[in-house]
Amino acid sequence: MKCQICLKELDEQSDPGYHSNCIKRLFGDPKVPTRLKYPRKEFREEVRKAVKEGRMSISGVQPKAQMTLESPVGPLVVTKSGGEYILKPTPEDYPCAAINEHLSMQMAKVAGFDVPECGLLTFADTDEQAYVIRRFDRIGDEKLHHEDMMQVFNFNNTNSDAKYDAATYLDVLNKCTEIAGLGVALECFSRLIFNYLTGNDDFHLKNISVMHGKTIKLTQMYDCLNSEIYSGNLDGSLALSMTGNDEKLPYYGTRLNGFYALPDFLTLAEMARIKEKPARRSIARIVQLQNNFIEMVYVSNLDENLKEKYSAIIKQRVELLSLEIS
């Protein structure tokens, strides 16, 4: 059996299904219960009340709740504001979404990206798993200054489609260089590669954020999951246009099959003034983890058909990201 936080083999257990050290890393104390105090129906009602009072926002298809520890040893409870954690159950139309997101985030961690502590918990009345993540934008009661790319570009947020079409990935990379330097642009480029390889076609402007401090850097990664396994077709789409003129890209523009490949990403890097050598190194670092990722898929609690779809996407994208055009 695998730990439902780190997805590694269990040795000693303080709680069935979890390493005690993993619980401590996520919550600060190994005694925090991993079974929620709420039955599934009661949790929905608590979230509904919190939203109704207007102090907690819910966006996207996944309902989510701010959570806090009732005491240093828990349990987690819904709070209207100031929660240190976000809890996401699985929506009915997206089976295993909580497991999917946790798996994808653990893959990102294996790939060397900065990822918040996260894990899977169960409801009081069922073994259904919900995804919990520690918020990266708070330290205690202090809210840290961060902005998503909609805010960085000062785009109007009233149009829900703007996060998909107000800018391109090239615009984002250039903005990263402008405000934080080429190193941050390369990191953002690497995250794009990872999201493409893992089938996340929702890496839009609100899912790319920067943290303000002594220096500006990307926030920890969030909202990573394989969204393509729910679409029914592996079409290789991205949340944003790559350059705004993608039909001119060397693979995407000539093959007209809806997929991006290595030459397209290298062209994007060149246009963003990222040198070819670090761009290739970044892509190779992620591609070479193919077997690790697929093994993680098969030890996860995803349904068997979703495991097959997820692993097929990884293999397909590895092939595309290894393709050279002479």
N, C-alpha and C positions, 0 to 999 in steps of 0.2 A: 504494500500500500504506500501511496505517496502523500507527503505532507501537503495540505491544502493551502499552504502559503508559499513555500519555496518549490514545490513539485519534485522534491528529491526524496529518496528512499527514507522511510522512517526507521529509526533505530530505537532510541528510548523515547517514550511518550509520556507527557504529563496530561495529555488530553487526547483521546482517540482521534487519529487523523491529523495530528499536528505535532511538530517539534516545539517543545516548551520555549526554546530560544527564539523561534520564529514568532510565537505569540508575544513574547516580551519585546521583540524588535518592532512589531506592529503597534502594540498597545502600551508598552512601557512596563507591563507586569504580566508574568506568565499565568496568573490566576484569572485573568479576564476570560469569561465564558465565550466559547465559540458558537454556542447555540443562542440565537436571539431570544429576547424575552417575549417577543410578539408572535402570535400566530399570524399567518399570511394575511388573512382578512383584516385583523386588527391593525397590522402595519399599514395597509392601504388607507384605513380610516385616519390614522395618526398623520400620515402624509397629507391627506386631503384637508385636514383641519389646519395644518401648518401652512399650506399653500393659500387657503382661504383667508388667513390672517394677513397675507401679503408680505411676509418677511422672508419667504423662501421661494426661489424661482426653480421651475422645472422646465428643462429644454430638451429638444430632441425626442426620439422615440422611446428612450429609456427613462421611466420614472426614477427619480432619485431623491434622496432625503439627506439632509444634514443630520449628523449623529454626534453625540458626545458621550463620554463615559460618566455614568451616574456617580461613580466613586473611583478611586485609583484602581480598584479591581473589578470595575464594571457593575452592571452590564451596560452595553451600548443602548442609548435611548434617543428617540427622535427629538430634535430641538428646532425651534423656529429660526434661530440665527446663531452665528458664532460657533457652529459645529466644527470639530477638528477632523471629522471623517465624513465621507460621502458613501452612502449605501445605495446600490442599484440592484433591484431584483430583476428577473428575466421577464420581458414583455411576452404576452401570449403569442404574438406573431413572429417572434424571433427566438426560437428554441435554443437553449443553452447559451444565451447572450452573455450572462454573467460569467460562466465558465470560459467562454470564448475570450472575453476581455481580459480576464485574469491570466489565461494562457498566453495571450499576445503580449501582455505587459511583462511576463516572466521571460519571454523570448527576447524582448527589448533589453532586459537586464543582462541576459546571457550575451547579447551582442555588445555590451559595454556602455549602453545608454544610461543616463541618470533617470531613475524611475522611483516614484514614491513607494513606500511600503504599502502592500496590498495583499488581499487574500480572499478566501471564500468562507462564508458563514452559512448556517442553516437556520430556518425559521423554527419556532417553538413546536409547531404541530406537523411538520413535514421535513423530509430530507432535501427539499428543494434548496439549492444553493443561491446565495446572493453575493454580489461582489462588493467588497469594502476597500476603500483606499484612503490613506491619510492625506489630508489636504496639504498641498505644497505652498499655499499662499498665506499660511498663518503660522505664527509661533506664539502659542498660548492665546492671549487675547489680542495680540498685535496682528493686524492685517498687513501683509507685505505688498509693496507697490509693484504690480505687474500689469502688463497690457497685452491683449491679444492683437493680432495683426490688423483687425478691423479698427482698433483704437490707435495703433501705431500710425496707420495711414490716414487716420481721421475720417474714415468712411462713415456714412450714415447707416445706422444699425436697424432702421425701421423696415428696410426691405430684406426679408429673410433669405432671398436668393443672392444678396450681395456677397455673402461669405464665400460663394462659389464663383462669382464672375466679376468681382470688382478689381481683381488683380490676378497676375499669373505667378507661377513659382519663380520665374525670372525676376519679377518685381520684388518678391519676398526676399530672395537671395541678395539682390542689390540693396534692399533696405537694411538687411542684416549687416552687410558690409559698411553701409553708410553710418549706422548708429553704433555698431559694436566691433567691426573689423572682419577680415576675411576668415578668421578662425571660426567665428560664430556662423558665418555663411556656410562654411564647409560642414559644420555640425548639422545645420538645417538640411543641407543637401543629403547628408548621411541618413537623416530621419526620413526624408522622402524615399530614399532607396529601400529602407526597412519597411515602410508602410506599403510600398508597391509589392515587395516580395511577399508580404504577409496578407495581401488582398484587402488592405484598408483603403477603400475609395472615398473615404470621408475625411481626409487630411486637409481640411479647409482653413480659411483665414482665422476662424475662432478657435481652432485646435492647434495653432502655432502662436506661442506667447513668449514674451521676454520679461525678465525680472530686472528691476532697477535697483542699483545699489552703488557701491564704489565703482563698479563696472556694470555694463549691461551684458547679460547673458541669456540664453534660452532658459525657460523654466524647465522643470522636470517634465518628462513626457506624460501625456494623459490621453484618454479616449482612443486608445489603440485597440482595435479588434478587427477580425476578418469579416468585413461587411459583405464581401462578394459571395460568401457561401450561402447567403440568403436570397441572392438575386436570380439564381437559376441559370445564369450564364457567366462564363469566365471571360469577360470582355476587356479586361485590362485597363479600364477607365481610371482616370485620376479625378480628384475633387476639383482641381483647377487646371486650366490650360497650362502647358509647360512654358511656352514662350509667347503665346498670343498669335502665333503663326505656325502652329504645329504641323500643318500640311507641308511645310518646308523642311521638316526634320528628316534625317537620312533614312531611318527605318520606318517610323510611323507614317511619314508622308509619302513613301513609295510603295510600301506593302499594302496600305489601306485595309488592314485587318483589325484595326482598333487597339493594337498593342504597341507599347513602347519597349525599346530594347537598349542595350548598352550604348550604341552610337548616339542615340537621342539624349541620353543622360550626360554623355561626355560633351555633346554640343551645348546642352544647357549649362554645364560647368564652365565651358570656355566662354560662353556669352556673359556669365556672371563673374568672369575674371578669376575663376578657381583653376589652378594649374592642373594639367592632365594627370600628372603623377599622383598627387594626393587624392584626386577624384577617383582614379582607378583603384588606388589602395583602399579607399573607403568602401567602394563597391565590393572588392574582393574580400574584405574583412567580413562582410555580411553574407556574401554568397557561400563562403567556405563553411559556414555554420549550418548548411542545409541539413545534414544528417542529424545534428543536435536538435534542430527545430522539429524535424519530422518525428524523432523519438519522443519529444515533449508532447506533440499532438497525440500520439498513441497511448501515452501514460495518463493523459488528462481524462476528465469525466465527460467529454463531448460524446454525443450520440455517435454510433459507428459510421453512419452515412456522412455526418459532418466531419469526422476524422478523415474520411476518404477525400472529401471535397477540399478540406484545408491542405492536406498533404499534396494533392494534385496541383493546387495553386502554387505552392512553394516550388515544386519541381518545374512547373511551367515557367515561373518567373526567373528561377535560377538559369534555365536554358536561355531565356531572353537576355538576361543580364550578363551572360557569358558570350553573347553573339558578336562576332566581329564582322564588319563589312569592309572588304578590300577596295 
